[in-house]
Amino acid sequence: MKQLIIVGGGPAGISASIYASRKKMDFVLITREVGGQVITAGEIENFLSYTAVDGVVLVERMMKQMEKLGVEPLLDEVVDISREKDGFRVETLSGESYEARSLLLCTGSEHRKLNVPGEREYTGRGVSYCYTCDAPFFKDMRVVVVGGGNAGFEAAQQLTHYAREIYLIEFTDRFRADEVLLEEVLRNSKVKPLLRHRVLEIRGDGKIVRSVLVEDMEKNKTYEIEAEGVFVEIGLQPKTELAKKLGVVLNKRGEIVIDCNNRTSEPGVYAAGDCTSIFAKQIITAAGEGAKALLSVYHDLTYGISSWA
């Protein structure tokens, strides 16, 4: 039985594994892929010590640090998790089983869906959740970006280099992006801001997206926007299915509730990063939370404290 299993290899899990290695702990990091959402983040301008760095490059540097410390992630997916007499057992997609005294959940989050007709049908055929991956495919086309926060504005900013027209749709009566980003995007003539609008349906010809049906809530009317692409940037949904299996307390947003030392309601279970109740969902905060969580695990294994309940 190991001291710790870390589930998830985004910045929180990577940071935790680096600290665990430095503490000479007996642990394993299990993740489907290394890097998480950082891989598709594009250019990052708010990570300490970098004025700008590409997400892929940042992950590569994280991996080099892991390699130097001898951390070898198991590229697998945890599909089941349970409490055992002396700790926890996890089962993976490949059929392997691992046991540990403690668990650190760094399972991250995934993009929220619009849940409108046509969204699932045209995903990958005009509907995208990754502007850094797909923006170049929409050269000289009309696109719709849904979401008025930083993610939506970052998508619109990237698309100004490719698309002919960009309709930026926000459900509320104001955009929520950082001022610098907001000003830069809105002064571009390609961008058509639409406040108090919502998407009702994504329409296509059976092969690709052709238009988007929207509602103008201010005027109480619906109309169609011709577009070949739809970029959905309306926030993140925490991935907490494994936490639910252990009976960990979640908040109303489905996030894992943690104390200031990353303990959950269940003894021996810790969490860090975007799957938790912390307010700021940023790469740098996830990395910091991963380090803090690991130090908390190490402290509790040494001194016998393991939950806030």
N, C-alpha and C positions, 0 to 999 in steps of 0.2 A: 504494500500500500504506500502510495506516494504522499507527500505532505500536501500537495496542491495540484489541482487541475485548473488551468486557465482555458476558458471556452471563448474563442473569438480572437482574430488576429488583425484587428484594426489598430489605430494608434494607442488605444487603452491597453489592449492585450499585449502589443509589442513592448510598450513601456513597462508593463508589469513583468514580462518575461525577462527583460534586461535587469531589472532590480532583483528578481528572484535568483537569477544567475549570480549576481554580485553577492547575494546573501548565501550562496552555496546551498540553496534549497533543492530538495528532490521534487521536481515538478515536471509537468508536461503541458505544452501549449497545443491545443487542438483547434484547427481552423480550416475552413473550406478554401480560403485564399488568404494570402498575406497582403495587408494594406487596407482592406475594406473600401470605404467610399473615397479615401484619399486618392486612389488610383484614377478615379474619374473626375477629380476636383479641378483639373486644369491648372492655371497659374495661381499660386497661393502667395498673397502679399502680406499676411498677418501672422506668420509663424516666426517666433523669436529667432533672431540672428540671420534671417533671410529678408532682404528687401523684396525679392520675388523668387519663387522656386516652383517648378512644375511638380504636380502631384506624384507622377511616376518616379521622378528623380528623388523626391523626398522619401518615398517608400524604399527605393533602392539603397539609399543611405541608411535608413533604419535597418534594413536587412543586413547590410555590411557590419553594423554594430552588433547585431544579434550573432552573426557568424563569428565575429572576433571573440565573443564571450561563450561560444560553443552552444548557443541556443539553436536547436533544430526542430522547427514546428512540424507537427504531424498534420499533413494535408488530408484532412478527413472532415466529416460532418457529424456532429453529435445529434443523434435522433431521439435518444431517450435518456432520462436521468432519474435517479432514485436515491433515497436515503437508506443506507445500510446501518448495521449495528454500530460500527466504529467509524463511519464516515459516509462516503457517497460512491455510487457507481454510475459511470456513463457508458452508453452503448453508441457505437458509431455506424455510419452507413456501410462501411466496409465489413462490419460484423465483429469488430474488435471491442474489447471491454477493458475499462480502466477504473481503478479505485483510488481514492484519496481521502485524507482527513478533512480537507477544505476545498471549496469551490470558489472560483472568481469568474463571474459572468460578465463578459465584455462582448455581448452579442450584437451591439449596435442597433441600427434602425434601417428601415427601407422606405422608399418613396411612397407617399400617400397617393391613392388613386382618386380619380374624379368620380368613378362609379356611374358613368353615364353610358347610354347605348352607343356602341361603336368603338368604345375605348379598348376593350379586350380584343375585338376582332381586328383592329388596325394597329395594335402594338407591334412595332417592328416594321410596319408598312406605312409609316407617316407619324404614328404616335410614339414619342420618345420620352424617356425619363433621364437622359444623359446628353446634355447639350455639348459637352466636351467630346463625346464620342461621335455624335451625329450631325452637328452643325454644318460641317463641310458638304454633306449630301444635299443641302438645300440651297445651293447656289442659284441666285436669280429667281427664287421662288417666294411665294407668300407663306408666312407661317404665323401661328398663334402661340403665344407664350401665356400660360395660365399661372398666375401667382405674382403678387406685388411686393414680396419681400426681397431679401438679398439674392436668394437663389433665382427668382424670376428675373431680376434685373441683370444678374450675371449671365444668365442664358441669353437675354436680349442683347447684352453688350457683345457677347461672342457672335451672335447671329448677324449683327450689323456688318460683319466682314464678309458675309455670304448672301444672306437673303435680300430680296428686293423690297419687301414690306414685312413689318413685324407688328402684329396686333398684341398689345400687352394688356391682359385682362385681369382685373382685380375685383373681388366680390364686394369689398367694403368701399367707403367713400374717400380713402386715402391710401397712398403707397407707403410701405413700411421699410424700404431699403435705406441703407446708410446715405447720408446727404450727398457725399462726393459721388457715389455711384449713381444715385438718382438723377443728379444734375447732368452727369455725362451722358446717360442713356436718353433722357427726355429731350435733350437738345439736338439729338440726331433725327434728321428729317424722315428717316426710314421707319421710326417708331411711332405707332399710333396708340396712345394710351386710352384705355376704356375702363373707367371706374364704375362701380355699381353695376357690373355685368357678371353674368355667370354662363358657363357652358351647359347646354341642355343635351346636345347630341353631337357626335362626330360622324360625319357621313362620307361615304366613299363609293367607288364603282365596283366593289367586290375585290379589288386588287390593292388600291392605294387610297389614301385620304384625298377627298376633293373639296370638302367644305365643313364648316362648323356652325351649328345652330346655337345662337346665343340669345340671352334675354337681357334687355336693357331694363333694369329694375326701377330706374328713375322715371322712365317714360311708360313703363308697363307694356312693353311690346317685344316681340321676338323678330329676329331677322337672321339671315344667313351670310357668313363670311366665306368667300372663296379662299381656300388655303390648301396647300399640299402637305403641311406639317403641323403637328401640335406638340408643344413641349410642356409637360406637366411638372410644375415646380411649386407645389402647394404644401410643402413641409414633409416631415418624416414620421413614420409609424414605428415605435419601438418594437424590437423583436424579443418578446418576453415569454414565448411559449414554454421554454424550459423552466423558467422561474415559476410559472403557474403550476407546473407539475410538482414542484417542491412546496407549494403553499405559501410562497413569498408574497408579502403585501405589495399591491400595486396601487397607484393613484388613479384618479378618474381618466387620465390620459393613457393609461395602460403602462406607465413607466414604473420601474422598480424603485420603491421608496428606500432611500439609504440615509444613514446618519452622517455626521461630518467626517467619519472615519471609514465610510464605504461599507459599513455593516448593513445587512438586510434584517428583516424580522426573524429569519431562520438562523439558528446557531450554525456557524461554520460556512455560511453562504455570504459572499461578498459580491459587489457589482461595481462597475465603473464604465464611464463613457456615455454614449448616446442612448443606451437602453435604460438609463437611470433618471431620477427626478431632478437632476441638476438643471438649472435654467439655461446656461450657455452651452449650446451644441456646437462646439468648435473643435478643430483638430488639436489645437494647443491645450484646451481644457481637458479633452479626452486623454491626451498623453499625461498630463499632470495627475488626473484622477487615477489612471492606471498605476502610476508610481505610488501615489498615496494609498491606494487600496492594497498594494503588495506589502507596503510597510506595515499596514494595519494587520494583514494576515500574519506576517512574521511576528509581530508583537503579540498577537492573541495566541498563536501556537506556543509561544515561549512562556506567556504569563496566564493563559487559561481564560481569556475573555473572547467571546465569539459572536455576540449579537446585541442589538439595542433593545430587544424585547424584555 
